[in-house]
Amino acid sequence: MEENELKAYREAGKIAVKAREWSRDLIKEGAKLLDIAEKIEKKILDHGGEIAFPVNICINDITAHYTPKFNDETVIKENDVVTIDLGAHVDGYIADTAYTIDLSGKYEKMLNANKDALEKAINLVKPDVSVSEIGKLVQKTLKDAGFKPIENLTGHEVKQYDLHAGLSIPNIEVPYKWKIEEGMVLAIEPFATDGYGRVIESKQAEIFSLLEAKPTRMREARMLLNEVEKRKKLPFAERWFCKKINPMKLSLILRDLVSNEVLNAHPVLHEKEKGVVSQFEHTMIVTGDGCEVTTK
């Protein structure tokens, strides 16, 4: 890895850590999700980073891809289990990190098992280790504590301007033996649940990413794509453009661009049996004898 790349990954990690730790005090009863997301995204920018993807705020059985709508009035309730997943980038080099806060006080054991699974997975990371071995360890750690991993969500390799690139890091034992290599950058993210252990898609999507830029006749669609192309493959939120394009028209434009395979929609994911879900995540650079975690 080139020195400038290494420097950018480390800087993105520092920015993500600052935003993550600062954001913890925002997670309280009565807080509006839209305010939380916008404040965290602003904090990333204030620290000199760029937003790698819209801040995800997932509550209870909602597992991934929930970012508030432009007019979202949802607030955190007294006994909610809240996950914040955020990402910063510097010149496209990404740091992705997540944590869960249990306001109910009922899920401490699950959160501790989830954190333990992540730490054990990180300790296993080094060149030539198979991703199946990591998944097996995560699965065993959570199962021994009485919980299940989300089997159809994985960690992922990251590359410049590409959040989900190449290698996947499963949270269960898998039949393939793909191996970790020195110089890879990985985001490892075990999800723990007291439910079934799988997620299903909802019909709601507020997060999108560019698949392939194609000509479009609509002026607003061209304006949107001009902005989105600057992000390359990085996801964006519908709410980011609601002040530039009428929200009703924007929704129609996005649906049209998805149907024409210009954009990819990322639907909100729920635990199949509405089990409560937690998530902890770190990003790391694979070194010759282990890894350097950029988000600690």
C-alpha positions, 0 to 999 in steps of 0.5 A: 500500500502506498504511503498516501493511501495509508495516511488517508485510511488512518486519517479517515479512521481518526475522524470516524472515531471522533464522530462516533465517540461524540455521537454517543451522548446524542442517543437518548429518549426523545431524540429525533433520528433526523437530528442525530443523523444530520449532527453526526454527518456534520461532525464528520465534515467539521473534522475534515472528512467526507461522508462515506455513506448516510448515517444508519440509525437502526432500532430494535429489529431494524438491522441495516440501511435505515437513514431518516427521511427528510421529514422523519419525525421518528424519535428514540423511545425509552427502551429502544436498542439503538445502533449507529453505523457511520463512515468517513472517507478521506480522498475515497479511503474509508473508515466504517464503524458501528456501535449499539446502545441499549436504553432498556438495560435488558440486552447487556449480555447480548451487546457484550457477546457482540463486542467479544465476537468482534474483538476475537475476529480482529485478533484472528485477522492476518494474511492467509487466514480464511474468512470461514475461520473468522465466521466460525469464531464469531458464530461460536462466540455468539452461540455460546452466549445464547445468541445468533449471528445474522447469517446473511449479513457480512463484513466487507473489504473496502477500497477507494470509493468502494464500500463493499469491494471484493472479499466478504467476511461472514459471521457464520462458518461458510463452505468457501475458503477465501483467504485474507491477504496483506494490504487488504482493508476490511470492515468486520461487523458481527451482528447479534440477535435473540431472533431467527438470525436472518434479515429480510428486506422491507419496501422502504429505501432511503439509501441509493448508490450509482450503478451506471451513469446513463443519459436522462432527459429530465433536468433534475435527474441530470443534476442529481446524477452530476452530484452522485457521480462525484461520489463514484460508488459511495451511497447517498441519502434521498434526504440530501437532495430534498432542498434542491429538488421537490421531494415528491419529484425526487422520489419519482426520479429515484424510482425511475433511475432504479428501474432503469438500472442507473441507481441501486436501492438499498432497502431497510433490513429487518430481523426475520422474526423481529428479534432485537439486533446489535452491531459493532464494527471496526475497520482495519488494514491487514499487515504482515503479521496481523492488522492495524485497526483504524477505528479504535 
